[in-house]
């Protein structure tokens, strides 16, 4: 994982070795990020990330997005 000097871009590779990034969007008036592989990123708002966080946190704890299996 590599973070640029401005702390605005995080570059990483996914499980299959594909280059991906997480970076701030320049969308005017709304805080948003870009996340995903090169040339195919998701554009996510703060609200969308907030809704996804519980699932991601559960995945980190249990290995599953929807609870223990």
Buried (B, 14 or more C-beta within 10 A) or exposed (E): EEEEEEEEBBBEEEEEEEEBBBBEBEEEEEEBBBBBBEEEBEEBBEEEBEEBEEEEEBEEEEEEEEEEE
